[in-house]
Amino acid sequence: MRMLVSISALALGTVLAVTPAAQSGSESRPSDSFETPFVANGRISMDLSAGGYRISASQDNKIRLQWSVRNRRQLRGVEAYADVDDSDATIVIDGPSNNFRATIEVPIRSDLTIELSAGEL
């Protein structure tokens, strides 16, 4: 069963402004990241595999993805990207089935639709 979460632009600004961007405890875990420009007031659709996710506001018009895994071999199995088309973006993250964590930063004024198969958001 998949969960679907929608957050409006005004609520997003309030929620994301108070959410810290860094994930505690991930400093010693193998990690990687991705960044791309994106406009403010755009629509972002996320398709997220099972894991622990933190979504926060970026202070500029960029989408940033950062993920960590338990061991270095698991990094090869992570698929994470943002497909940007004008003011629409699709973020896809597919990671290992256990102990996967990711932080996603989006412009503070964005409309989000999130599909999360299982985990913490």
C-alpha positions as CSV (number, residue, x, y, z in Angstrom):
1,M,0.0,0.0,0.0
2,R,1.4,3.4,-0.9
3,M,0.8,6.6,1.0
4,L,0.0,9.8,-0.8
5,V,0.6,13.1,0.8
6,S,-0.2,16.6,-0.6
7,I,1.1,19.8,0.9
8,S,-0.1,23.2,-0.3
9,A,2.3,26.0,-1.0
10,L,1.3,28.1,2.0
11,A,1.5,25.2,4.4
12,L,4.8,24.1,2.9
13,G,6.4,27.4,3.6
14,T,5.5,27.2,7.2
15,V,6.4,23.5,7.7
16,L,9.6,23.6,5.8
17,A,10.9,26.8,7.3
18,V,11.2,25.2,10.7
19,T,12.5,21.8,9.6
20,P,16.3,21.4,10.0
21,A,18.1,20.4,6.7
22,A,20.7,18.2,8.3
23,Q,19.9,14.6,9.3
24,S,21.5,13.7,12.6
25,G,23.6,10.6,12.8
26,S,24.4,10.5,9.0
27,E,27.9,11.9,9.2
28,S,29.6,8.5,9.5
29,R,27.4,6.7,7.0
30,P,28.3,6.4,3.3
31,S,26.4,9.1,1.4
32,D,26.0,10.9,-1.9
33,S,24.0,13.9,-3.3
34,F,22.4,15.6,-6.3
35,E,21.5,19.2,-7.0
36,T,19.6,21.0,-9.7
37,P,18.1,24.5,-10.2
38,F,14.3,24.9,-9.9
39,V,11.9,27.8,-9.9
40,A,10.0,29.0,-6.9
41,N,6.2,28.4,-6.9
42,G,6.6,25.3,-8.9
43,R,5.0,21.9,-8.6
44,I,7.0,18.9,-7.3
45,S,5.9,15.3,-7.4
46,M,8.0,12.8,-5.3
47,D,8.0,9.0,-5.7
48,L,10.0,7.7,-2.7
49,S,10.9,4.1,-1.9
50,A,10.8,2.9,1.7
51,G,13.1,4.8,4.0
52,G,13.5,7.7,6.4
53,Y,13.0,11.1,4.7
54,R,13.4,14.7,5.8
55,I,12.0,17.4,3.6
56,S,13.1,21.0,4.2
57,A,13.2,24.4,2.5
58,S,16.2,25.4,0.5
59,Q,17.2,29.1,0.8
60,D,17.6,29.4,-2.9
61,N,15.8,28.1,-6.0
62,K,17.4,24.6,-6.0
63,I,16.4,21.0,-5.4
64,R,18.9,19.1,-3.4
65,L,18.9,15.4,-2.7
66,Q,21.3,13.8,-0.2
67,W,21.1,10.2,0.9
68,S,23.0,7.8,3.1
69,V,23.1,4.1,3.5
70,R,24.5,1.6,6.0
71,N,27.5,0.5,4.0
72,R,29.3,1.7,0.9
73,R,28.2,-1.2,-1.4
74,Q,24.6,-0.1,-1.0
75,L,25.4,3.3,-2.6
76,R,25.5,1.6,-6.1
77,G,21.9,0.4,-5.6
78,V,20.5,3.9,-5.0
79,E,18.6,5.6,-7.9
80,A,18.0,9.3,-7.1
81,Y,17.2,12.1,-9.5
82,A,15.0,15.2,-10.2
83,D,13.5,15.6,-13.7
84,V,12.8,19.3,-14.2
85,D,10.5,20.6,-16.9
86,D,9.9,24.4,-16.5
87,S,7.9,24.8,-13.3
88,D,7.2,21.1,-12.8
89,A,9.6,18.6,-11.3
90,T,9.6,14.9,-10.5
91,I,11.8,13.5,-7.8
92,V,12.5,9.8,-7.8
93,I,14.4,8.1,-5.0
94,D,14.8,4.3,-4.9
95,G,17.1,3.0,-2.2
96,P,17.9,-0.2,-0.3
97,S,15.1,-1.8,1.7
98,N,16.7,-1.2,5.1
99,N,18.3,1.7,6.9
100,F,18.0,4.1,3.9
101,R,17.8,7.8,4.8
102,A,17.5,10.9,2.5
103,T,17.1,14.6,2.9
104,I,15.3,16.6,0.2
105,E,15.5,20.4,0.0
106,V,13.1,22.2,-2.3
107,P,12.3,26.0,-2.8
108,I,10.3,27.2,0.2
109,R,7.3,28.1,-2.0
110,S,6.4,24.8,-3.8
111,D,3.4,22.6,-4.2
112,L,4.3,19.0,-3.2
113,T,2.7,15.7,-3.9
114,I,4.5,12.8,-2.2
115,E,4.1,9.0,-2.7
116,L,6.0,7.1,0.0
117,S,5.8,3.3,-0.1
118,A,6.7,2.9,3.6
119,G,8.9,4.7,6.2
120,E,9.1,8.0,8.0
121,L,8.5,11.4,6.6
